[in-house]
Amino acid sequence: MKIHVYHHICLDKKGSAELDVISGKLSLIIRNQEKIMATLDETLAAVTAEDTKVDSIIALLTGIKAQLDAVLAGGLTPEVQAKVDAIFAQATGSAAKIDTAIAANTPPA
């Protein structure tokens, strides 16, 4: 035995207008969801780029340390010491910027 049930709704102008409002809001939600996803993609790309920069900084500092170890075996001239101090001052400033950005965007525990 098969039973088929058909349900029909006859909307007056008010009901039809309310459905139009609901449909409009649903369309707005869908459009905003697409915007949010695009923004998340942009944020992910920015974070990935920053990670690459951090890896570059790490490689730079590792290379500098290796060079310093070799030079320190024979001592540093004042000119070389000034360059080393400038490099580490710059790297420390960059690290402080990274620390500040992380602290500003990390929720408290």
DANORBEL-V864391 format. One line per field, one symbol per residue. burial: + if it has 16 or more other ideal C-beta (glycine too) atoms within 10 Angstrom, else -. Layout:
burial=???
This chain:
burial=-----------------------------------------------------------------------------------+-------------------------
